[in-house]
Amino acid sequence: MMNNEMMRQLQARIQKMQEDLASQSVEASTGGCAVTVTISEIGMGPAQARVQRVKISPEAVDPEDIDTLEDLIVAAVNEALSKAQKVAAEKVAPLTGGMKLPGMP
C-alpha cells in the first residue's frame, strides 16, 4: 500500500509529466509533404492533444480533386495524433513500470 508521502510524490511526478507533455509537439506529413499537421499540448489520454497547425502545399490544392486533399488531411491528422499518443506513452512508462493504462497505446 502507498503511504501519503508516496502518493504525494507520485502525484508530483504525474503533474510534472503532464506539464512536460503539454509543452511538446509532434508533426506528421502525408502525400510527400503535401499536407503537414502539427499537434501540440499533448495530454495523457487519446483525446488530449490539439491540432496546432495544418500546412497545405499549393500543389496539393486541385479544385477538381478535393477528395484527395481531404483524405491527405485526415491521414496527416491521424498520424500526428498517433505520434502524440506514443510520446505520451513513453513519458508514462517509467511511472507505470510498463503497465498499460486505459487510453494509452
N, CA, C and O atoms as CSV, one atom per row, in Angstrom:
chain,resi,resn,atom,element,x,y,z
A,1,MET,N,N,0.824,-1.187,0.000
A,1,MET,CA,C,0.000,0.000,0.000
A,1,MET,C,C,0.867,1.248,0.000
A,1,MET,O,O,1.971,1.258,0.545
A,2,MET,N,N,0.358,2.278,-0.609
A,2,MET,CA,C,1.088,3.533,-0.667
A,2,MET,C,C,0.749,4.384,0.554
A,2,MET,O,O,-0.411,4.497,0.951
A,3,ASN,N,N,1.783,4.977,1.138
A,3,ASN,CA,C,1.512,5.908,2.219
A,3,ASN,C,C,1.286,7.297,1.620
A,3,ASN,O,O,1.419,7.494,0.413
A,4,ASN,N,N,0.947,8.242,2.475
A,4,ASN,CA,C,0.618,9.584,1.996
A,4,ASN,C,C,1.788,10.245,1.287
A,4,ASN,O,O,1.594,10.915,0.272
A,5,GLU,N,N,2.990,10.069,1.799
A,5,GLU,CA,C,4.165,10.685,1.182
A,5,GLU,C,C,4.417,10.101,-0.210
A,5,GLU,O,O,4.715,10.832,-1.154
A,6,MET,N,N,4.295,8.798,-0.323
A,6,MET,CA,C,4.486,8.163,-1.631
A,6,MET,C,C,3.430,8.654,-2.620
A,6,MET,O,O,3.734,8.885,-3.791
A,7,MET,N,N,2.203,8.811,-2.156
A,7,MET,CA,C,1.122,9.287,-3.007
A,7,MET,C,C,1.396,10.722,-3.466
A,7,MET,O,O,1.165,11.051,-4.629
A,8,ARG,N,N,1.883,11.572,-2.566
A,8,ARG,CA,C,2.206,12.950,-2.928
A,8,ARG,C,C,3.330,12.991,-3.955
A,8,ARG,O,O,3.285,13.780,-4.899
A,9,GLN,N,N,4.344,12.140,-3.771
A,9,GLN,CA,C,5.451,12.096,-4.725
A,9,GLN,C,C,4.966,11.642,-6.104
A,9,GLN,O,O,5.356,12.204,-7.127
A,10,LEU,N,N,4.123,10.633,-6.114
A,10,LEU,CA,C,3.580,10.146,-7.377
A,10,LEU,C,C,2.758,11.232,-8.059
A,10,LEU,O,O,2.883,11.437,-9.267
A,11,GLN,N,N,1.921,11.926,-7.295
A,11,GLN,CA,C,1.112,13.000,-7.861
A,11,GLN,C,C,1.996,14.114,-8.419
A,11,GLN,O,O,1.690,14.678,-9.470
A,12,ALA,N,N,3.084,14.435,-7.727
A,12,ALA,CA,C,4.008,15.467,-8.207
A,12,ALA,C,C,4.674,15.031,-9.511
A,12,ALA,O,O,4.834,15.833,-10.431
A,13,ARG,N,N,5.060,13.757,-9.585
A,13,ARG,CA,C,5.680,13.244,-10.815
A,13,ARG,C,C,4.692,13.260,-11.977
A,13,ARG,O,O,5.059,13.597,-13.103
A,14,ILE,N,N,3.455,12.901,-11.709
A,14,ILE,CA,C,2.433,12.918,-12.756
A,14,ILE,C,C,2.185,14.349,-13.223
A,14,ILE,O,O,2.058,14.597,-14.423
A,15,GLN,N,N,2.115,15.285,-12.292
A,15,GLN,CA,C,1.909,16.688,-12.641
A,15,GLN,C,C,3.052,17.196,-13.523
A,15,GLN,O,O,2.813,17.873,-14.523
A,16,LYS,N,N,4.283,16.872,-13.155
A,16,LYS,CA,C,5.453,17.288,-13.937
A,16,LYS,C,C,5.397,16.674,-15.333
A,16,LYS,O,O,5.682,17.346,-16.324
A,17,MET,N,N,5.030,15.401,-15.408
A,17,MET,CA,C,4.936,14.722,-16.691
A,17,MET,C,C,3.870,15.381,-17.566
A,17,MET,O,O,4.084,15.569,-18.764
A,18,GLN,N,N,2.738,15.728,-16.985
A,18,GLN,CA,C,1.679,16.391,-17.749
A,18,GLN,C,C,2.152,17.746,-18.275
A,18,GLN,O,O,1.840,18.119,-19.406
A,19,GLU,N,N,2.898,18.474,-17.461
A,19,GLU,CA,C,3.433,19.763,-17.899
A,19,GLU,C,C,4.434,19.579,-19.034
A,19,GLU,O,O,4.429,20.343,-20.000
A,20,ASP,N,N,5.294,18.564,-18.920
A,20,ASP,CA,C,6.262,18.279,-19.979
A,20,ASP,C,C,5.562,17.931,-21.288
A,20,ASP,O,O,5.936,18.426,-22.351
A,21,LEU,N,N,4.545,17.079,-21.203
A,21,LEU,CA,C,3.805,16.685,-22.400
A,21,LEU,C,C,3.099,17.885,-23.030
A,21,LEU,O,O,3.081,18.023,-24.253
A,22,ALA,N,N,2.526,18.742,-22.209
A,22,ALA,CA,C,1.788,19.898,-22.719
A,22,ALA,C,C,2.697,20.854,-23.486
A,22,ALA,O,O,2.223,21.614,-24.330
A,23,SER,N,N,4.002,20.821,-23.198
A,23,SER,CA,C,4.925,21.724,-23.882
A,23,SER,C,C,5.522,21.112,-25.150
A,23,SER,O,O,6.253,21.788,-25.874
A,24,GLN,N,N,5.223,19.857,-25.424
A,24,GLN,CA,C,5.776,19.193,-26.600
A,24,GLN,C,C,4.817,19.268,-27.780
A,24,GLN,O,O,3.615,19.481,-27.620
A,25,SER,N,N,5.388,19.085,-28.978
A,25,SER,CA,C,4.570,18.995,-30.177
A,25,SER,C,C,5.163,17.934,-31.095
A,25,SER,O,O,6.347,17.610,-31.007
A,26,VAL,N,N,4.331,17.403,-31.968
A,26,VAL,CA,C,4.757,16.425,-32.965
A,26,VAL,C,C,4.196,16.864,-34.311
A,26,VAL,O,O,3.228,17.622,-34.383
A,27,GLU,N,N,4.825,16.372,-35.374
A,27,GLU,CA,C,4.426,16.756,-36.713
A,27,GLU,C,C,4.346,15.516,-37.583
A,27,GLU,O,O,5.145,14.593,-37.426
A,28,ALA,N,N,3.389,15.489,-38.498
A,28,ALA,CA,C,3.261,14.381,-39.449
A,28,ALA,C,C,2.894,14.953,-40.811
A,28,ALA,O,O,2.149,15.928,-40.916
A,29,SER,N,N,3.437,14.322,-41.858
A,29,SER,CA,C,3.161,14.753,-43.221
A,29,SER,C,C,2.642,13.579,-44.038
A,29,SER,O,O,2.964,12.422,-43.766
A,30,THR,N,N,1.838,13.896,-45.040
A,30,THR,CA,C,1.350,12.879,-45.968
A,30,THR,C,C,1.474,13.415,-47.386
A,30,THR,O,O,1.657,14.612,-47.605
A,31,GLY,N,N,1.373,12.512,-48.329
A,31,GLY,CA,C,1.398,12.910,-49.734
A,31,GLY,C,C,2.681,13.601,-50.127
A,31,GLY,O,O,2.660,14.587,-50.864
A,32,GLY,N,N,3.825,13.080,-49.630
A,32,GLY,CA,C,5.096,13.714,-49.968
A,32,GLY,C,C,5.172,15.144,-49.475
A,32,GLY,O,O,5.643,16.030,-50.189
A,33,CYS,N,N,4.713,15.368,-48.268
A,33,CYS,CA,C,4.686,16.689,-47.606
A,33,CYS,C,C,3.651,17.637,-48.211
A,33,CYS,O,O,3.745,18.853,-48.042
A,34,ALA,N,N,2.664,17.079,-48.915
A,34,ALA,CA,C,1.587,17.918,-49.447
A,34,ALA,C,C,0.759,18.506,-48.317
A,34,ALA,O,O,0.286,19.640,-48.400
A,35,VAL,N,N,0.589,17.712,-47.246
A,35,VAL,CA,C,-0.148,18.168,-46.064
A,35,VAL,C,C,0.681,17.836,-44.838
A,35,VAL,O,O,1.104,16.695,-44.656
A,36,THR,N,N,0.912,18.840,-43.996
A,36,THR,CA,C,1.648,18.654,-42.749
A,36,THR,C,C,0.778,19.141,-41.598
A,36,THR,O,O,0.210,20.231,-41.649
A,37,VAL,N,N,0.685,18.314,-40.559
A,37,VAL,CA,C,-0.119,18.650,-39.386
A,37,VAL,C,C,0.781,18.655,-38.161
A,37,VAL,O,O,1.586,17.744,-37.964
A,38,THR,N,N,0.639,19.683,-37.346
A,38,THR,CA,C,1.374,19.785,-36.091
A,38,THR,C,C,0.377,19.663,-34.942
A,38,THR,O,O,-0.640,20.356,-34.898
A,39,ILE,N,N,0.699,18.757,-34.012
A,39,ILE,CA,C,-0.121,18.530,-32.824
A,39,ILE,C,C,0.665,19.053,-31.623
A,39,ILE,O,O,1.860,18.790,-31.492
A,40,SER,N,N,-0.014,19.793,-30.751
A,40,SER,CA,C,0.648,20.312,-29.548
A,40,SER,C,C,-0.227,20.048,-28.336
A,40,SER,O,O,-1.301,19.455,-28.435
A,41,GLU,N,N,0.258,20.499,-27.201
A,41,GLU,CA,C,-0.471,20.345,-25.939
A,41,GLU,C,C,-0.889,18.895,-25.727
A,41,GLU,O,O,-2.052,18.597,-25.456
A,42,ILE,N,N,0.079,18.012,-25.856
A,42,ILE,CA,C,-0.171,16.585,-25.718
A,42,ILE,C,C,-0.576,16.281,-24.283
A,42,ILE,O,O,0.025,16.784,-23.333
A,43,GLY,N,N,-1.591,15.462,-24.141
A,43,GLY,CA,C,-2.043,15.044,-22.822
A,43,GLY,C,C,-1.821,13.566,-22.627
A,43,GLY,O,O,-1.149,12.923,-23.433
A,44,MET,N,N,-2.379,13.021,-21.563
A,44,MET,CA,C,-2.160,11.618,-21.234
A,44,MET,C,C,-3.273,10.709,-21.723
A,44,MET,O,O,-3.251,9.515,-21.427
A,45,GLY,N,N,-4.227,11.219,-22.446
A,45,GLY,CA,C,-5.293,10.387,-22.993
A,45,GLY,C,C,-5.392,10.566,-24.491
A,45,GLY,O,O,-4.798,11.495,-25.038
A,46,PRO,N,N,-6.118,9.713,-25.162
A,46,PRO,CA,C,-6.174,9.771,-26.617
A,46,PRO,C,C,-6.821,11.037,-27.161
A,46,PRO,O,O,-6.522,11.444,-28.284
A,47,ALA,N,N,-7.687,11.658,-26.401
A,47,ALA,CA,C,-8.365,12.855,-26.890
A,47,ALA,C,C,-7.710,14.132,-26.368
A,47,ALA,O,O,-8.258,15.223,-26.521
A,48,GLN,N,N,-6.554,13.994,-25.762
A,48,GLN,CA,C,-5.912,15.159,-25.167
A,48,GLN,C,C,-4.714,15.604,-25.988
A,48,GLN,O,O,-3.565,15.303,-25.663
A,49,ALA,N,N,-5.005,16.318,-27.044
A,49,ALA,CA,C,-3.991,16.930,-27.895
A,49,ALA,C,C,-4.714,17.967,-28.732
A,49,ALA,O,O,-5.934,17.916,-28.890
A,50,ARG,N,N,-3.957,18.899,-29.261
A,50,ARG,CA,C,-4.553,19.963,-30.063
A,50,ARG,C,C,-3.897,20.010,-31.417
A,50,ARG,O,O,-2.677,19.889,-31.526
A,51,VAL,N,N,-4.695,20.183,-32.450
A,51,VAL,CA,C,-4.131,20.454,-33.762
A,51,VAL,C,C,-3.680,21.907,-33.724
A,51,VAL,O,O,-4.492,22.826,-33.619
A,52,GLN,N,N,-2.384,22.091,-33.811
A,52,GLN,CA,C,-1.822,23.436,-33.726
A,52,GLN,C,C,-1.779,24.098,-35.096
A,52,GLN,O,O,-2.028,25.296,-35.230
A,53,ARG,N,N,-1.457,23.292,-36.122
A,53,ARG,CA,C,-1.317,23.879,-37.449
A,53,ARG,C,C,-1.559,22.812,-38.510
A,53,ARG,O,O,-1.193,21.650,-38.340
A,54,VAL,N,N,-2.182,23.229,-39.605
A,54,VAL,CA,C,-2.307,22.404,-40.801
A,54,VAL,C,C,-1.687,23.217,-41.926
A,54,VAL,O,O,-2.118,24.334,-42.212
A,55,LYS,N,N,-0.670,22.643,-42.559
A,55,LYS,CA,C,0.008,23.323,-43.661
A,55,LYS,C,C,-0.262,22.533,-44.933
A,55,LYS,O,O,-0.008,21.330,-44.994
A,56,ILE,N,N,-0.779,23.216,-45.947
A,56,ILE,CA,C,-1.120,22.574,-47.209
A,56,ILE,C,C,-0.263,23.173,-48.314
A,56,ILE,O,O,-0.257,24.384,-48.537
A,57,SER,N,N,0.448,22.307,-48.991
A,57,SER,CA,C,1.275,22.730,-50.121
A,57,SER,C,C,0.366,23.207,-51.252
A,57,SER,O,O,-0.647,22.564,-51.527
A,58,PRO,N,N,0.698,24.308,-51.909
A,58,PRO,CA,C,-0.138,24.792,-53.018
A,58,PRO,C,C,-0.365,23.734,-54.102
A,58,PRO,O,O,-1.412,23.709,-54.747
A,59,GLU,N,N,0.625,22.865,-54.292
A,59,GLU,CA,C,0.499,21.814,-55.306
A,59,GLU,C,C,-0.578,20.792,-54.945
A,59,GLU,O,O,-1.081,20.084,-55.817
A,60,ALA,N,N,-0.929,20.715,-53.669
A,60,ALA,CA,C,-1.930,19.743,-53.225
A,60,ALA,C,C,-3.354,20.220,-53.472
A,60,ALA,O,O,-4.305,19.446,-53.355
A,61,VAL,N,N,-3.498,21.490,-53.812
A,61,VAL,CA,C,-4.829,22.060,-53.996
A,61,VAL,C,C,-5.234,21.949,-55.464
A,61,VAL,O,O,-4.737,22.680,-56.321
A,62,ASP,N,N,-6.139,21.025,-55.729
A,62,ASP,CA,C,-6.683,20.827,-57.072
A,62,ASP,C,C,-8.197,20.939,-56.953
A,62,ASP,O,O,-8.841,20.041,-56.411
A,63,PRO,N,N,-8.775,22.028,-57.453
A,63,PRO,CA,C,-10.223,22.215,-57.327
A,63,PRO,C,C,-11.040,21.060,-57.910
A,63,PRO,O,O,-12.200,20.864,-57.546
A,64,GLU,N,N,-10.435,20.313,-58.800
A,64,GLU,CA,C,-11.127,19.183,-59.416
A,64,GLU,C,C,-11.034,17.910,-58.568
A,64,GLU,O,O,-11.728,16.930,-58.840
A,65,ASP,N,N,-10.177,17.926,-57.540
A,65,ASP,CA,C,-9.953,16.718,-56.740
A,65,ASP,C,C,-9.860,17.042,-55.248
A,65,ASP,O,O,-8.840,16.779,-54.611
A,66,ILE,N,N,-10.906,17.601,-54.711
A,66,ILE,CA,C,-10.958,17.956,-53.292
A,66,ILE,C,C,-10.916,16.711,-52.417
A,66,ILE,O,O,-10.383,16.760,-51.309
A,67,ASP,N,N,-11.462,15.605,-52.888
A,67,ASP,CA,C,-11.493,14.367,-52.103
A,67,ASP,C,C,-10.093,13.918,-51.690
A,67,ASP,O,O,-9.887,13.501,-50.551
A,68,THR,N,N,-9.147,14.000,-52.595
A,68,THR,CA,C,-7.779,13.586,-52.272
A,68,THR,C,C,-7.188,14.487,-51.196
A,68,THR,O,O,-6.547,13.997,-50.266
A,69,LEU,N,N,-7.392,15.784,-51.305
A,69,LEU,CA,C,-6.889,16.711,-50.289
A,69,LEU,C,C,-7.509,16.409,-48.931
A,69,LEU,O,O,-6.812,16.410,-47.916
A,70,GLU,N,N,-8.802,16.154,-48.906
A,70,GLU,CA,C,-9.459,15.813,-47.646
A,70,GLU,C,C,-8.874,14.536,-47.046
A,70,GLU,O,O,-8.649,14.458,-45.839
A,71,ASP,N,N,-8.629,13.540,-47.894
A,71,ASP,CA,C,-8.030,12.291,-47.418
A,71,ASP,C,C,-6.632,12.524,-46.863
A,71,ASP,O,O,-6.267,11.937,-45.844
A,72,LEU,N,N,-5.842,13.374,-47.521
A,72,LEU,CA,C,-4.491,13.678,-47.045
A,72,LEU,C,C,-4.533,14.363,-45.684
A,72,LEU,O,O,-3.714,14.068,-44.814
A,73,ILE,N,N,-5.476,15.269,-45.499
A,73,ILE,CA,C,-5.603,15.968,-44.211
A,73,ILE,C,C,-5.965,14.983,-43.107
A,73,ILE,O,O,-5.357,15.003,-42.037
A,74,VAL,N,N,-6.939,14.131,-43.352
A,74,VAL,CA,C,-7.345,13.141,-42.348
A,74,VAL,C,C,-6.165,12.229,-42.009
A,74,VAL,O,O,-5.911,11.956,-40.836
A,75,ALA,N,N,-5.448,11.761,-43.023
A,75,ALA,CA,C,-4.306,10.868,-42.787
A,75,ALA,C,C,-3.216,11.571,-41.973
A,75,ALA,O,O,-2.639,10.973,-41.064
A,76,ALA,N,N,-2.934,12.825,-42.293
A,76,ALA,CA,C,-1.896,13.564,-41.560
A,76,ALA,C,C,-2.312,13.804,-40.108
A,76,ALA,O,O,-1.490,13.668,-39.202
A,77,VAL,N,N,-3.566,14.155,-39.879
A,77,VAL,CA,C,-4.053,14.372,-38.510
A,77,VAL,C,C,-3.963,13.071,-37.711
A,77,VAL,O,O,-3.492,13.066,-36.574
A,78,ASN,N,N,-4.412,11.979,-38.307
A,78,ASN,CA,C,-4.367,10.699,-37.597
A,78,ASN,C,C,-2.940,10.266,-37.296
A,78,ASN,O,O,-2.672,9.745,-36.213
A,79,GLU,N,N,-2.028,10.471,-38.224
A,79,GLU,CA,C,-0.624,10.121,-37.991
A,79,GLU,C,C,-0.030,10.988,-36.880
A,79,GLU,O,O,0.696,10.485,-36.022
A,80,ALA,N,N,-0.335,12.280,-36.892
A,80,ALA,CA,C,0.169,13.169,-35.841
A,80,ALA,C,C,-0.404,12.788,-34.479
A,80,ALA,O,O,0.317,12.806,-33.481
A,81,LEU,N,N,-1.680,12.446,-34.422
A,81,LEU,CA,C,-2.283,12.009,-33.159
A,81,LEU,C,C,-1.637,10.720,-32.658
A,81,LEU,O,O,-1.403,10.559,-31.460
A,82,SER,N,N,-1.353,9.816,-33.571
A,82,SER,CA,C,-0.673,8.575,-33.204
A,82,SER,C,C,0.701,8.864,-32.613
A,82,SER,O,O,1.090,8.259,-31.614
A,83,LYS,N,N,1.429,9.778,-33.221
A,83,LYS,CA,C,2.743,10.158,-32.694
A,83,LYS,C,C,2.609,10.794,-31.312
A,83,LYS,O,O,3.417,10.526,-30.422
A,84,ALA,N,N,1.590,11.636,-31.133
A,84,ALA,CA,C,1.371,12.282,-29.832
A,84,ALA,C,C,1.083,11.238,-28.760
A,84,ALA,O,O,1.583,11.343,-27.640
A,85,GLN,N,N,0.275,10.225,-29.096
A,85,GLN,CA,C,-0.025,9.170,-28.138
A,85,GLN,C,C,1.224,8.376,-27.780
A,85,GLN,O,O,1.397,7.983,-26.626
A,86,LYS,N,N,2.092,8.137,-28.751
A,86,LYS,CA,C,3.334,7.410,-28.482
A,86,LYS,C,C,4.248,8.211,-27.560
A,86,LYS,O,O,4.875,7.652,-26.661
A,87,VAL,N,N,4.322,9.524,-27.786
A,87,VAL,CA,C,5.133,10.377,-26.909
A,87,VAL,C,C,4.593,10.312,-25.485
A,87,VAL,O,O,5.364,10.193,-24.532
A,88,ALA,N,N,3.278,10.388,-25.337
A,88,ALA,CA,C,2.657,10.321,-24.008
A,88,ALA,C,C,2.927,8.967,-23.357
A,88,ALA,O,O,3.248,8.905,-22.170
A,89,ALA,N,N,2.801,7.894,-24.117
A,89,ALA,CA,C,3.030,6.553,-23.566
A,89,ALA,C,C,4.471,6.391,-23.107
A,89,ALA,O,O,4.724,5.757,-22.083
A,90,GLU,N,N,5.422,6.956,-23.850
A,90,GLU,CA,C,6.831,6.877,-23.460
A,90,GLU,C,C,7.091,7.628,-22.156
A,90,GLU,O,O,7.909,7.204,-21.341
A,91,LYS,N,N,6.386,8.752,-21.964
A,91,LYS,CA,C,6.542,9.518,-20.726
A,91,LYS,C,C,5.926,8.785,-19.536
A,91,LYS,O,O,6.456,8.845,-18.426
A,92,VAL,N,N,4.815,8.096,-19.764
A,92,VAL,CA,C,4.089,7.426,-18.694
A,92,VAL,C,C,4.778,6.126,-18.278
A,92,VAL,O,O,4.702,5.730,-17.114
A,93,ALA,N,N,5.444,5.465,-19.212
A,93,ALA,CA,C,6.027,4.139,-18.964
A,93,ALA,C,C,6.884,4.067,-17.696
A,93,ALA,O,O,6.739,3.108,-16.939
A,94,PRO,N,N,7.774,5.039,-17.425
A,94,PRO,CA,C,8.573,4.928,-16.201
A,94,PRO,C,C,7.742,4.949,-14.911
A,94,PRO,O,O,8.137,4.355,-13.908
A,95,LEU,N,N,6.601,5.628,-14.940
A,95,LEU,CA,C,5.746,5.688,-13.750
A,95,LEU,C,C,4.932,4.422,-13.554
A,95,LEU,O,O,4.632,4.028,-12.427
A,96,THR,N,N,4.578,3.791,-14.665
A,96,THR,CA,C,3.708,2.621,-14.576
A,96,THR,C,C,4.460,1.315,-14.618
A,96,THR,O,O,3.860,0.246,-14.501
A,97,GLY,N,N,5.759,1.385,-14.783
A,97,GLY,CA,C,6.548,0.159,-14.850
A,97,GLY,C,C,6.199,-0.679,-16.054
A,97,GLY,O,O,6.283,-1.906,-16.000
A,98,GLY,N,N,5.808,-0.040,-17.144
A,98,GLY,CA,C,5.453,-0.757,-18.357
A,98,GLY,C,C,4.015,-1.236,-18.403
A,98,GLY,O,O,3.568,-1.765,-19.421
A,99,MET,N,N,3.284,-1.056,-17.304
A,99,MET,CA,C,1.884,-1.478,-17.259
A,99,MET,C,C,1.057,-0.530,-18.147
A,99,MET,O,O,1.198,0.689,-18.050
A,100,LYS,N,N,0.224,-1.075,-18.984
A,100,LYS,CA,C,-0.593,-0.267,-19.886
A,100,LYS,C,C,-1.743,0.393,-19.126
A,100,LYS,O,O,-2.418,-0.240,-18.314
A,101,LEU,N,N,-1.949,1.687,-19.412
A,101,LEU,CA,C,-3.073,2.410,-18.828
A,101,LEU,C,C,-4.183,2.517,-19.863
A,101,LEU,O,O,-3.897,2.568,-21.059
A,102,PRO,N,N,-5.426,2.553,-19.443
A,102,PRO,CA,C,-6.529,2.710,-20.393
A,102,PRO,C,C,-6.356,3.977,-21.197
A,102,PRO,O,O,-6.043,5.032,-20.645
A,103,GLY,N,N,-6.559,3.880,-22.513
A,103,GLY,CA,C,-6.471,5.044,-23.384
A,103,GLY,C,C,-5.076,5.334,-23.887
A,103,GLY,O,O,-4.891,6.263,-24.673
A,104,MET,N,N,-4.092,4.570,-23.460
A,104,MET,CA,C,-2.718,4.798,-23.907
A,104,MET,C,C,-2.308,3.645,-24.804
A,104,MET,O,O,-2.683,2.498,-24.562
A,105,PRO,N,N,-1.518,3.956,-25.868
A,105,PRO,CA,C,-1.082,2.876,-26.769
A,105,PRO,C,C,-0.098,1.939,-26.101
A,105,PRO,O,O,0.363,0.982,-26.723
